Amino acid sequence: MKNSSKGLRLATEVVHAGEVRPYPHHALTLPILETATYTFENTSDLRQFMEARMWGLAEGRVEYGRYGNPTVSAVEAKLSALESGQAAVLFSSGMAAVTTALLSLLYAGDHIVITDDSYRRTRQFCLTLLKRWRIECTVVPAGDLEQLEGAIRSNTKVIVSESPTNPYLRVMDLKRLVAIAERHKVKTLIDSTFATPINQRPLEFGIDLVVDSATKYLGGHNDLLAGVVAGSESLMAMIRQNLWVLGAVCDPQTAYLIQRGLKTLSLRVAQQNESAQKVAEFLEAEPSVERVWYPGLRSHPDHVVARQQMEGYGGVVSFELDGDLEATSRFIDALQIPLIASSLGGVETLIEQPALMSYYELSSEEREEIGIKDNLVRLSIGIESTDDLIADLAQALRPS
C-alpha cells in the first residue's frame, strides 16, 4: 500500500488523519458538535473575527453552520489526506459534490466532455440541466482516449469520467488523460467512488478534482448520504464558496458516521477486493454466464491499465447471463444472500438488474442503445464469507 504525504500508510491514515487531539473532555472519538450557529463573547470579539476573515486569517472560526462545523472539518481533513489532496469539501450527497464542482468550473458558452459509461444522473445533469446555462456536453466512449481528445474544442473546460465506471468498470488511463488535458489546458474531474482512495488516488496522477460518493464505501454501512470533492487549495476554496451559496452542506451527525466508517475502510476494501476477484473468476468459468466485467480479470479491456494504476480492483462485479430479462430476474430471485438494492460499497452484498432498477422507464431498445442489456447484473460484494457467496451464486446459476 502506498505511503501518504506524511509517510504513513493508508491503513494508519484512515484511523488517525484529521484527528486533532485532545478532544474536549478527553474523548477518544470525534465529538459531534450539533450547532447551527456560533456565539461571540462581545462586539470586540466579533470585530476581531470579521477583520481576521477579511484577511483570510479566521481559519477554524465561523459564525454560522452553513460555513463550517468542527466535526465536518475534521472529516474533511481526513479525506483530504487519504486522497493526497491539499483540501477536501464534504457535501450532503455525491450528486451535490459533482454538480457543485462542475458549476464552480463552468460558465455560459463553455463545453465539457464526459465518458458514456458514467452514473446516469451525472450524465443527465451534464446533458440536460447544463444546457439551461448554454453549456454544451459531448459524450465519448469510455476507454477511447483518441475520440475523447478529438471531442475537445477551444471552449472545452472540463473532462469528466469515472474510474472505474458504472456499470462496466472501465478504467481510465489517468496518465494519458492528464497528458491530453494539459495539452489542451482543460481541467479533469474523476469520480473515484468505485475505487476508493485505498485502491486508487487520481490526484497523484495529476487529476485536478476527485469526487467520491461517501454514501458508498467511505461510510460503508448504507446508513448515510454524503459526497466529497478533493483537490488543490485554490479549487477547493472556490468550490467551498459556492457550497455556501448553494447550501448542500453535510451535517455533523453524518460527518461523524463517515469518520466512523473510514476507520475500517482499509479492512473492508481489502476483503471486498479479495472476494470480488474470486467471485469474478468463478462467474467467468460458469457456462451460463456470457461475460464478466471486472478489472482484475485478464478478459477485461482495461486490465493492463488497472494493474498499473490500481492497488485493488474493487468490490463490484458486473456480468451478463445467458438469458433474457425474465431469466435474469429469476436468477436474482433465487439468490439467498445478496439483497436487491441500488447502492453499493456497504458491508452487505447487494445485487441489481440495471434494466429494472435504474432504467425501468426506458424500452429494451432504448436501454440497448445506451449499453444497458436486459441480462446485465451488477453485484456489489459485501464482507460476508466469500465461500458462502460463491455457493449461493452456484445454486442460483444451476437450478435443479
Residue pairs with C-beta under 8 A, 6 or more apart in sequence:
1 9
1 10
1 11
1 198
1 266
1 311
2 9
2 10
2 201
2 204
2 311
3 9
4 10
4 13
4 17
4 81
4 82
4 84
5 81
5 84
6 13
6 17
6 81
8 16
8 17
10 82
10 197
10 198
10 266
11 266
11 267
13 78
13 81
13 82
14 78
14 82
14 198
14 262
14 263
14 264
14 265
14 266
15 263
17 77
17 78
17 81
17 82
18 74
18 75
18 76
18 77
18 78
18 79
18 80
18 81
18 259
19 30
19 74
19 78
20 74
20 77
23 29
23 30
23 31
24 31
29 260
30 71
30 74
30 75
30 256
30 259
31 70
31 71
32 71
32 252
32 253
32 256
33 69
33 70
33 71
33 252
34 252
34 253
35 65
35 69
36 64
36 65
37 63
37 64
37 65
38 61
38 62
38 63
38 64
38 65
40 46
40 49
40 63
49 58
49 61
49 63
52 58
52 61
60 70
60 73
62 68
62 69
65 249
66 244
66 247
66 249
67 244
69 251
69 252
69 255
70 252
71 252
71 255
71 256
71 259
72 90
72 249
72 250
72 251
72 252
72 255
74 255
74 259
75 90
75 250
75 255
75 256
75 258
75 259
75 262
76 87
76 88
76 89
76 90
76 228
77 88
78 259
78 262
79 85
79 88
79 90
79 212
79 214
79 218
79 228
79 230
79 262
80 86
80 87
80 88
80 230
82 197
82 201
82 262
83 197
83 201
83 202
83 203
83 210
83 212
83 230
84 197
84 201
84 203
84 204
85 203
85 210
85 230
85 231
85 232
85 236
86 231
86 232
86 233
86 236
87 230
87 231
87 232
87 233
87 236
87 237
88 228
88 229
88 230
88 231
88 236
89 97
89 228
89 229
89 230
89 236
89 239
89 240
89 243
90 214
90 226
90 227
90 228
90 249
90 250
90 255
90 258
91 97
91 100
91 226
91 227
91 228
91 229
91 243
91 248
91 249
91 250
92 225
92 226
92 227
92 248
92 249
92 250
92 251
92 254
93 213
93 215
93 225
93 226
93 227
93 248
94 191
94 193
94 211
94 212
94 213
94 214
94 215
94 216
94 225
94 226
94 227
95 121
95 122
95 125
95 227
96 227
96 246
96 248
97 211
97 212
97 213
97 227
97 228
97 229
98 122
98 125
98 189
98 191
98 211
98 227
99 125
100 229
100 239
100 242
100 243
100 246
100 248
101 189
101 209
101 211
101 229
101 239
102 112
102 125
102 126
102 130
102 158
102 160
102 189
103 242
103 246
104 235
104 238
104 239
104 242
105 157
105 158
105 187
105 189
106 112
106 130
106 133
106 135
106 157
106 158
107 133
107 135
107 157
108 133
108 134
108 135
109 134
109 135
109 155
110 135
110 136
110 155
110 156
110 157
110 158
111 135
111 136
111 137
111 138
111 153
111 155
111 156
111 157
112 126
112 130
112 135
112 136
112 137
112 138
112 156
112 157
112 158
112 159
112 160
113 137
113 138
113 139
113 140
113 148
113 151
113 152
113 156
113 158
113 159
113 160
114 122
114 123
114 126
114 137
114 138
114 139
114 140
114 159
114 160
114 161
115 139
115 140
115 141
115 142
115 143
115 148
115 160
115 161
115 162
115 165
115 170
115 172
116 123
116 139
116 140
116 141
116 142
116 370
116 371
117 141
117 142
117 162
117 165
117 166
117 167
117 168
117 170
117 371
118 142
118 160
118 161
118 162
118 165
118 166
118 191
119 162
119 166
119 191
120 358
120 359
122 160
122 162
122 191
123 139
126 137
126 160
127 137
127 139
130 136
130 137
131 137
138 151
140 147
140 148
140 151
141 147
142 161
142 165
142 168
142 170
142 172
143 170
143 172
143 301
143 302
145 173
145 176
145 177
145 180
148 159
148 177
148 180
149 180
149 183
149 184
152 159
152 180
152 184
152 186
156 184
156 186
157 186
157 187
158 186
158 187
158 188
158 189
159 177
159 180
159 181
159 186
159 187
159 188
159 189
160 189
160 191
161 172
161 177
161 189
161 190
161 191
162 172
162 190
162 191
162 192
162 193
162 194
163 170
163 171
163 172
163 174
163 190
163 191
163 192
163 194
163 195
163 200
163 202
164 170
164 171
164 194
164 195
164 295
164 306
164 313
164 314
164 316
165 171
165 172
165 194
166 194
166 316
166 378
167 293
167 316
167 318
167 354
167 372
167 376
167 378
168 293
168 318
168 371
169 194
169 293
169 294
169 295
169 300
169 302
169 314
169 316
169 318
170 301
170 302
171 295
171 302
171 305
171 306
171 309
171 310
172 190
172 305
173 302
173 305
173 309
174 190
174 202
174 205
174 206
174 207
174 309
175 205
175 206
175 309
177 188
177 207
178 188
178 205
178 206
178 207
180 186
181 187
181 188
181 208
182 206
187 208
187 209
188 206
188 207
188 208
188 209
189 207
189 208
189 209
189 210
189 211
190 202
190 207
190 209
190 210
190 211
191 210
191 211
191 212
191 213
192 200
192 201
192 202
192 210
192 211
192 212
193 211
193 212
193 213
193 216
193 217
193 345
194 216
194 314
194 316
194 344
195 310
195 314
196 212
196 217
196 218
196 265
196 269
196 314
196 345
197 212
198 265
198 266
198 269
198 270
198 311
198 312
199 269
199 273
199 310
199 311
199 312
199 313
199 314
200 309
200 310
200 311
201 210
202 210
203 210
203 230
203 231
205 309
208 231
208 232
208 235
209 229
209 230
209 231
209 235
210 229
210 230
210 231
211 227
211 228
211 229
212 218
212 227
212 228
212 230
213 226
213 227
214 224
214 226
214 227
214 228
214 258
215 222
215 224
215 225
215 226
215 227
215 343
215 345
216 343
216 344
216 345
216 346
217 265
217 268
217 269
217 272
217 315
217 344
217 345
218 226
218 228
218 258
218 261
218 262
218 265
218 345
219 226
219 257
219 258
219 261
219 345
219 346
220 261
220 264
220 265
220 268
220 345
220 346
220 347
221 257
221 261
221 346
221 347
222 341
222 343
222 346
222 347
222 348
223 257
224 254
224 257
224 258
224 261
225 254
226 250
226 254
226 255
226 258
229 236
229 239
230 236
243 249
250 258
268 347
268 383
269 312
269 314
269 315
270 312
271 383
272 314
272 315
272 381
272 382
272 383
273 296
273 312
273 313
273 314
273 315
274 386
275 315
275 381
275 383
275 384
275 386
275 389
276 294
276 296
276 313
276 314
276 315
276 316
276 317
276 381
277 294
277 296
277 313
278 386
278 390
279 317
279 379
279 381
279 386
279 389
279 390
279 393
280 292
280 294
280 296
280 297
280 317
280 319
281 297
282 390
282 393
282 394
283 289
283 292
283 317
283 319
283 393
284 292
284 297
284 299
286 394
286 397
287 322
288 321
288 322
288 323
288 397
288 398
289 319
289 320
289 321
289 322
289 397
290 319
290 320
290 321
290 322
290 375
291 299
291 319
291 320
292 299
292 317
292 318
292 319
292 320
293 300
293 317
293 318
293 319
294 300
294 313
294 316
294 317
294 318
295 302
295 303
295 306
295 310
295 313
295 314
296 303
296 306
296 313
297 303
300 306
306 313
315 344
315 345
315 380
315 381
315 382
316 344
316 378
316 379
316 380
316 381
317 378
317 379
317 381
318 376
318 377
318 378
318 379
319 376
319 377
319 379
320 373
320 375
320 376
320 377
321 327
321 328
321 331
321 375
321 377
322 375
323 331
323 375
324 374
324 375
325 353
325 355
325 356
325 364
325 374
325 375
327 375
328 353
328 355
328 374
328 375
328 376
328 377
329 353
329 356
331 377
331 396
331 397
332 338
332 340
332 351
332 353
332 377
332 396
334 395
334 396
334 399
335 351
335 392
335 393
335 396
336 392
336 395
337 349
337 384
337 388
337 389
337 392
338 349
338 350
338 351
338 379
338 389
338 392
339 348
339 349
339 350
339 351
340 350
340 351
340 352
340 357
341 350
341 351
341 352
342 350
342 352
342 357
342 358
343 350
343 380
344 350
344 378
344 380
345 380
346 380
346 382
347 382
347 383
348 382
348 384
349 379
349 380
349 381
349 382
349 384
349 389
350 379
350 380
350 382
351 377
351 378
351 379
351 380
352 358
352 377
352 378
353 376
353 377
353 378
354 372
354 376
354 378
355 364
355 367
355 372
355 373
355 374
355 376
358 372
359 366
359 367
359 370
359 372
362 370
362 372
364 374
367 373
367 374
368 374
381 389
